Amino acid sequence: MEYNSLLANYSLKLIKVLSEESGLQALVDLGYEMLGNPFTITDLSVKLLASTGKTKVTDDPVWNELKVNNNFIFQTYSYYVRNRLFNEIAINDTPFYWSDPYCKYPRLIGKIQINNKNVAVIVVCAHNRDFKESDEALVSLLCDVISIELQKTKYIHFSQGLLHQHFLHDLLDGKFEDERLIAERMKILSLKFKSKLFVISLNIQNLDSSISTLPYLRDEIEKKIVNSKALIYNHTVVILASCENEIHFLEIELKALKEFLKTNNLQAGISRSFSKLADTKLYFSESIEVINLGNILNKEKYFFKYDDYIIFDLINRYPSADKCKHLIHRSLIKLIEYDKENGTEYVRSFYTYLLNFKNIKESAAIINIHRNTMFHRIEKIESLLNVDLNNGDVLFQLYLSYKILEFLKLHSPDTIQTITPTAPL
């Protein structure tokens, strides 16, 4: 088949695969038919995006390392940085040949661009046969077609080629369990985080799309939090932030973010702190759940800390509100009934007392009564409850009961009306 005819024939086949929306792997499989040699597609951090699978290359160390690990280890990556491979990729607008002592077979390399930005690389290995002149044009054609395919995915569109996006995306998907592999990826990407990690997620329901976009929002937020990386994940902005001093971070370093949220009528949830990047997915779920809880309990707020809502999360996970009400301590229900019958405020007083760690003076100041009055009020409450307030387990059950009441009142207002003094422990 003549050169031009060959190119035209494969162009038609590639267009057909694109139009059928068969995906990246279908293009790779057709590419193997075109080139007659195996090849890989990687991003610029040498993370494997796709590869031909029909030919097993067992005797090329560099090829095998990439296939086994899905990326290069740091030493291999550094070697190619020192030997200017990435410079060659940057300056060559057409496919070029590459050989080095560690590759048994020569390579033909072409770069894939989106909006004139380099985002990925095709590397063909001359394992099955030697290269021929037509291979350069075929690789160039493949690069153009794969660019179109990658642009169809929202992830690539939003990330704009930022190297850390793939890595963060994989962390949120829970694809890493081995901290050593994570450390290797961190080295390759030159990413560094402090010892304490947080996941922050944004609720973009009120985002005004006429004045802002998700990519803009992502970039703006990343600027406002030091030692952080942000990405667009599941149509929202997620930030992996880090610090050394948790209190300083929450009270000082997040001020700019909080002001930004308030100004733009947005909400955000932040997870508890953690230390292992492999746990990112778990703490991401906390940052999402706390937004849901915050909108039930304090929807006028714009920044929610999971630490403040963890007990409500436990309550919310109970099978049903109707069953959850049976966990309320029956002594507290009696106190509620006593207040209704006698016009007292013992329920509020006792809750204030619990929140202030049984400090009579501080509790009295909050509800604006004399401390002696507060002291006698607590004595009366203890006799009405008929419980030992020096028992930590009892105090916890009573505190939990208050939280259940608070949650049910706001989440299921009808349920709270059905609570009776005869409800069991």
C-alpha positions as CSV (number, residue, x, y, z in Angstrom):
1,M,0.0,0.0,0.0
2,E,1.4,3.4,-1.0
3,Y,2.4,5.8,1.8
4,N,-0.4,8.3,1.2
5,S,-2.9,5.6,0.7
6,L,-1.8,4.0,4.0
7,L,-2.1,7.3,5.9
8,A,-5.6,8.0,4.4
9,N,-6.8,4.4,5.2
10,Y,-5.7,4.6,8.9
11,S,-7.1,8.2,9.2
12,L,-10.5,6.9,8.2
13,K,-10.3,4.1,10.7
14,L,-9.2,6.4,13.5
15,I,-12.1,8.8,12.8
16,K,-14.5,5.9,12.9
17,V,-13.2,4.8,16.3
18,L,-13.5,8.4,17.6
19,S,-17.0,8.8,16.3
20,E,-18.1,5.6,17.9
21,E,-16.8,6.9,21.3
22,S,-15.0,3.6,21.9
23,G,-12.5,5.2,24.3
24,L,-8.8,5.5,24.5
25,Q,-8.0,1.8,24.6
26,A,-9.7,1.2,21.3
27,L,-7.5,3.9,19.7
28,V,-4.4,2.2,21.3
29,D,-5.4,-1.2,19.9
30,L,-5.8,0.3,16.4
31,G,-2.5,2.1,16.9
32,Y,-0.9,-1.2,17.5
33,E,-2.3,-2.5,14.2
34,M,-0.9,0.6,12.5
35,L,2.6,0.6,13.9
36,G,3.2,-3.2,14.4
37,N,5.1,-2.4,17.6
38,P,4.0,-1.9,21.2
39,F,3.7,1.6,22.7
40,T,2.7,3.4,25.8
41,I,0.9,6.7,26.5
42,T,2.0,8.5,29.6
43,D,1.5,11.9,31.1
44,L,4.5,14.2,31.6
45,S,5.2,12.8,35.0
46,V,5.5,9.4,33.2
47,K,2.4,8.0,34.7
48,L,1.0,5.3,32.4
49,L,-2.4,6.3,30.9
50,A,-2.7,3.4,28.4
51,S,-0.5,0.8,26.6
52,T,-0.7,-1.9,24.0
53,G,-1.2,-5.3,25.5
54,K,-0.8,-7.8,22.7
55,T,3.0,-7.9,22.7
56,K,4.9,-8.9,25.8
57,V,8.3,-7.1,26.1
58,T,10.2,-9.1,28.6
59,D,13.8,-8.1,27.9
60,D,13.8,-4.3,28.1
61,P,14.3,-3.0,31.7
62,V,12.8,0.5,31.2
63,W,9.7,-0.8,29.4
64,N,9.2,-3.4,32.2
65,E,9.6,-0.9,35.0
66,L,6.9,1.3,33.5
67,K,4.5,-1.6,32.9
68,V,5.0,-3.1,36.4
69,N,4.8,0.2,38.4
70,N,2.6,2.3,36.0
71,N,5.2,5.0,36.4
72,F,9.0,5.3,36.6
73,I,10.7,5.2,40.0
74,F,12.5,8.4,41.0
75,Q,16.0,7.3,40.0
76,T,14.8,6.4,36.4
77,Y,12.9,9.7,36.1
78,S,15.9,11.6,37.3
79,Y,18.1,9.9,34.8
80,Y,15.9,11.1,31.9
81,V,15.7,14.6,33.3
82,R,19.5,14.7,33.5
83,N,19.8,13.3,30.0
84,R,17.4,15.9,28.6
85,L,14.7,13.6,27.3
86,F,12.0,16.0,28.5
87,N,13.8,18.9,26.9
88,E,13.7,16.9,23.6
89,I,10.0,16.3,24.0
90,A,9.5,20.0,24.6
91,I,11.4,21.3,21.6
92,N,10.4,18.6,19.0
93,D,7.1,19.4,17.3
94,T,7.3,16.1,15.3
95,P,8.0,12.5,16.5
96,F,11.7,11.8,17.1
97,Y,13.9,8.8,17.8
98,W,15.6,8.1,21.1
99,S,18.1,5.5,22.4
100,D,20.0,5.1,25.6
101,P,22.0,2.4,27.4
102,Y,19.0,1.2,29.5
103,C,16.6,0.7,26.7
104,K,17.3,-2.5,24.7
105,Y,15.1,-1.3,21.9
106,P,15.1,2.1,20.2
107,R,12.1,4.4,20.8
108,L,10.0,6.7,18.6
109,I,8.5,9.5,20.7
110,G,5.7,11.9,19.9
111,K,4.0,14.4,22.1
112,I,0.3,15.0,22.6
113,Q,-0.9,18.6,23.0
114,I,-4.1,20.2,24.2
115,N,-4.5,23.9,23.4
116,N,-0.8,24.1,22.6
117,K,0.1,22.6,25.9
118,N,2.1,19.4,26.2
119,V,0.0,16.9,28.3
120,A,1.1,13.4,27.3
121,V,3.6,11.4,25.3
122,I,3.5,8.3,23.0
123,V,6.6,6.1,23.2
124,V,6.8,3.3,20.6
125,C,9.2,0.5,21.3
126,A,10.9,-1.2,18.2
127,H,10.4,-4.7,19.7
128,N,8.6,-6.5,16.9
129,R,10.4,-4.9,13.9
130,D,12.7,-2.0,13.0
131,F,11.3,1.4,12.5
132,K,10.5,2.6,9.0
133,E,9.9,6.1,7.5
134,S,6.1,5.9,7.6
135,D,6.1,5.3,11.4
136,E,6.8,9.0,12.0
137,A,3.7,10.1,10.2
138,L,1.6,7.4,11.8
139,V,2.8,8.4,15.3
140,S,2.0,12.1,14.5
141,L,-1.5,11.1,13.4
142,L,-2.0,9.1,16.5
143,C,-0.9,12.0,18.7
144,D,-3.5,14.3,17.1
145,V,-6.3,11.7,17.4
146,I,-5.5,10.9,21.1
147,S,-5.4,14.6,21.8
148,I,-9.0,14.8,20.6
149,E,-10.0,11.7,22.7
150,L,-8.3,13.2,25.9
151,Q,-10.1,16.5,25.4
152,K,-13.4,14.6,25.6
153,T,-12.8,13.8,29.3
154,K,-13.6,16.5,31.8
155,Y,-10.7,15.6,33.9
156,I,-8.1,16.5,31.3
157,H,-10.1,19.6,30.3
158,F,-10.2,21.0,33.8
159,S,-6.6,20.0,34.8
160,Q,-5.0,21.8,31.9
161,G,-2.0,19.5,32.1
162,L,-1.1,20.1,35.7
163,L,1.0,17.1,36.7
164,H,-0.2,16.7,40.2
165,Q,-3.8,16.3,39.1
166,H,-3.5,12.7,38.2
167,F,-1.9,11.9,41.5
168,L,-4.5,13.6,43.6
169,H,-7.2,12.1,41.6
170,D,-5.8,8.6,42.3
171,L,-5.6,9.4,46.0
172,L,-9.2,10.4,46.1
173,D,-10.2,7.2,44.2
174,G,-8.3,5.2,46.8
175,K,-5.9,3.6,44.3
176,F,-2.9,3.8,46.5
177,E,-2.4,1.6,49.5
178,D,1.4,1.4,49.6
179,E,3.0,4.5,51.2
180,R,6.2,3.6,49.4
181,L,4.6,4.0,46.0
182,I,3.1,7.3,47.1
183,A,6.5,8.5,48.2
184,E,7.9,7.6,44.8
185,R,5.2,9.6,43.0
186,M,5.7,12.5,45.3
187,K,9.4,12.6,44.4
188,I,8.7,12.4,40.7
189,L,6.2,15.2,41.0
190,S,8.3,17.3,43.4
191,L,5.3,17.4,45.7
192,K,5.8,18.0,49.4
193,F,3.3,18.2,52.2
194,K,3.6,19.0,55.9
195,S,3.0,16.3,58.6
196,K,-0.7,17.1,59.2
197,L,-3.0,16.7,56.3
198,F,-6.6,17.8,55.7
199,V,-9.1,17.4,52.9
200,I,-11.3,20.4,52.1
201,S,-14.3,20.1,49.8
202,L,-16.4,22.9,48.4
203,N,-20.1,23.0,47.9
204,I,-20.5,24.8,44.6
205,Q,-24.3,24.7,44.5
206,N,-24.4,28.5,44.6
207,L,-21.5,29.1,42.2
208,D,-22.4,31.8,39.7
209,S,-21.2,30.2,36.5
210,S,-21.6,33.6,34.7
211,I,-18.8,35.1,36.6
212,S,-16.6,32.1,37.6
213,T,-15.7,28.6,36.4
214,L,-14.5,25.6,38.3
215,P,-10.9,25.9,37.0
216,Y,-10.8,29.5,38.1
217,L,-12.2,28.6,41.5
218,R,-9.7,25.8,41.9
219,D,-6.7,28.1,41.1
220,E,-7.9,30.9,43.3
221,I,-8.4,28.6,46.3
222,E,-5.0,26.9,45.8
223,K,-3.4,30.4,46.0
224,K,-5.1,31.1,49.3
225,I,-3.9,28.1,51.2
226,V,-0.1,27.5,51.6
227,N,1.1,23.9,51.3
228,S,-2.0,22.8,49.4
229,K,-3.0,21.3,46.0
230,A,-6.4,21.6,44.5
231,L,-8.2,19.7,41.8
232,I,-11.6,19.3,40.3
233,Y,-13.1,16.0,41.3
234,N,-16.7,14.8,40.7
235,H,-17.7,18.3,39.6
236,T,-16.5,20.0,42.7
237,V,-13.2,21.5,44.0
238,V,-11.2,19.4,46.5
239,I,-8.1,20.7,48.3
240,L,-5.4,18.5,49.9
241,A,-3.9,20.9,52.5
242,S,-1.2,20.4,55.0
243,C,0.4,22.1,58.0
244,E,2.6,21.6,61.1
245,N,0.5,23.5,63.6
246,E,-3.2,22.5,63.4
247,I,-4.5,25.3,65.6
248,H,-2.7,28.0,63.7
249,F,-3.8,26.5,60.4
250,L,-7.5,26.3,61.3
251,E,-7.6,29.8,63.0
252,I,-5.1,31.8,61.0
253,E,-4.1,30.2,57.7
254,L,-7.6,29.5,56.6
255,K,-8.8,33.1,57.1
256,A,-8.4,34.0,53.4
257,L,-10.3,30.9,52.3
258,K,-13.2,31.7,54.8
259,E,-13.4,35.2,53.5
260,F,-13.5,34.0,49.9
261,L,-16.3,31.6,50.7
262,K,-18.3,34.2,52.4
263,T,-17.8,36.7,49.6
264,N,-18.8,34.2,46.9
265,N,-21.7,32.6,48.8
266,L,-20.0,29.2,48.9
267,Q,-19.6,26.5,51.6
268,A,-16.8,24.2,52.4
269,G,-16.2,21.2,54.7
270,I,-12.9,20.2,56.2
271,S,-12.0,16.7,57.5
272,R,-10.1,15.9,60.6
273,S,-6.3,15.9,60.4
274,F,-4.5,12.8,59.2
275,S,-1.0,11.7,58.4
276,K,-1.1,9.0,55.7
277,L,-1.8,10.0,52.1
278,A,-3.2,6.5,51.5
279,D,-6.1,7.5,53.8
280,T,-7.1,10.5,51.6
281,K,-10.3,8.9,50.3
282,L,-11.6,8.2,53.8
283,Y,-11.0,11.8,54.9
284,F,-12.4,13.1,51.7
285,S,-15.7,11.5,52.6
286,E,-15.6,13.3,56.0
287,S,-15.3,16.7,54.2
288,I,-18.3,15.9,52.0
289,E,-20.5,14.5,54.8
290,V,-19.9,17.5,57.1
291,I,-21.3,19.8,54.4
292,N,-24.5,17.7,54.4
293,L,-24.7,17.8,58.2
294,G,-23.9,21.5,58.3
295,N,-26.7,22.3,56.1
296,I,-29.1,20.4,58.4
297,L,-27.9,22.0,61.6
298,N,-26.3,25.3,60.7
299,K,-27.2,26.1,57.1
300,E,-26.4,29.8,57.6
301,K,-22.7,29.0,58.1
302,Y,-20.2,28.6,55.2
303,F,-17.4,26.6,56.8
304,F,-17.9,23.3,58.5
305,K,-15.3,21.3,60.5
306,Y,-16.0,17.6,60.8
307,D,-14.6,17.6,64.3
308,D,-17.6,19.7,65.3
309,Y,-20.1,17.4,63.7
310,I,-18.7,13.9,64.3
311,I,-21.3,13.0,66.9
312,F,-24.1,14.1,64.5
313,D,-22.5,11.9,61.9
314,L,-22.8,8.9,64.2
315,I,-26.5,9.8,64.9
316,N,-27.2,10.3,61.2
317,R,-25.9,6.9,60.4
318,Y,-28.4,5.2,62.7
319,P,-30.9,3.2,60.7
320,S,-33.8,5.7,61.2
321,A,-34.8,8.7,63.2
322,D,-37.7,6.8,64.8
323,K,-35.3,4.2,66.2
324,C,-32.7,6.8,67.1
325,K,-35.1,8.6,69.5
326,H,-35.1,5.4,71.7
327,L,-31.4,6.1,72.6
328,I,-32.5,9.3,74.5
329,H,-31.9,8.9,78.2
330,R,-35.3,8.5,79.9
331,S,-34.2,10.7,82.8
332,L,-33.7,13.6,80.4
333,I,-37.2,13.0,79.0
334,K,-38.5,13.3,82.5
335,L,-36.6,16.6,82.9
336,I,-38.2,17.9,79.6
337,E,-41.6,17.0,81.0
338,Y,-40.9,18.7,84.3
339,D,-39.9,21.9,82.5
340,K,-43.2,21.8,80.5
341,E,-45.3,21.3,83.7
342,N,-43.5,23.8,85.9
343,G,-42.3,26.5,83.6
344,T,-38.6,25.9,84.6
345,E,-35.5,26.0,82.5
346,Y,-33.7,23.0,83.9
347,V,-33.1,21.4,80.5
348,R,-31.2,24.4,79.2
349,S,-29.4,24.9,82.5
350,F,-28.2,21.3,82.6
351,Y,-27.0,21.4,79.0
352,T,-25.0,24.5,79.7
353,Y,-23.5,22.7,82.7
354,L,-22.5,19.7,80.6
355,L,-21.0,21.9,77.9
356,N,-18.8,23.7,80.4
357,F,-17.4,20.5,82.0
358,K,-19.6,20.9,85.2
359,N,-18.1,24.3,86.0
360,I,-20.8,26.1,88.1
361,K,-19.3,29.6,87.9
362,E,-18.9,29.6,84.1
363,S,-22.3,28.0,83.5
364,A,-24.0,30.6,85.7
365,A,-22.4,33.4,83.9
366,I,-23.6,32.1,80.5
367,I,-27.3,31.9,81.5
368,N,-27.0,35.0,83.6
369,I,-27.8,33.8,87.1
370,H,-25.9,33.8,90.4
371,R,-23.6,30.9,90.9
372,N,-25.4,29.9,94.1
373,T,-28.6,29.8,92.2
374,M,-26.9,27.6,89.6
375,F,-25.5,25.3,92.3
376,H,-29.0,24.7,93.9
377,R,-30.4,24.3,90.4
378,I,-28.0,21.5,89.6
379,E,-28.7,19.8,92.9
380,K,-32.4,19.9,92.1
381,I,-31.7,18.5,88.6
382,E,-29.7,15.7,90.0
383,S,-32.5,14.7,92.3
384,L,-35.0,14.9,89.4
385,L,-32.8,12.8,87.1
386,N,-32.0,10.3,89.9
387,V,-28.5,9.7,88.4
388,D,-25.0,10.0,89.6
389,L,-23.5,13.1,87.8
390,N,-20.0,11.9,88.8
391,N,-20.4,8.9,86.6
392,G,-18.7,9.6,83.2
393,D,-20.7,7.0,81.3
394,V,-24.0,8.6,82.6
395,L,-22.8,12.1,81.7
396,F,-21.9,10.9,78.2
397,Q,-25.3,9.3,77.7
398,L,-27.0,12.5,78.8
399,Y,-24.8,14.6,76.5
400,L,-25.5,12.2,73.6
401,S,-29.2,12.5,74.3
402,Y,-29.0,16.3,74.0
403,K,-27.3,15.9,70.6
404,I,-29.9,13.4,69.4
405,L,-32.7,15.9,70.4
406,E,-30.9,18.7,68.6
407,F,-30.4,16.6,65.5
408,L,-34.0,15.3,65.4
409,K,-35.5,18.7,66.1
410,L,-33.7,20.2,63.0
411,H,-33.7,17.1,60.8
412,S,-37.1,15.5,61.6
413,P,-39.2,18.0,63.5
414,D,-42.2,15.7,63.5
415,T,-40.2,12.9,65.3
416,I,-39.4,15.0,68.3
417,Q,-43.1,15.4,69.1
418,T,-43.5,11.6,69.5
419,I,-41.0,11.3,72.4
420,T,-42.7,10.4,75.6
421,P,-41.5,10.0,79.2
422,T,-41.9,6.3,78.9
423,A,-39.2,6.0,76.2
424,P,-36.7,3.3,77.2
425,L,-33.0,3.8,77.7
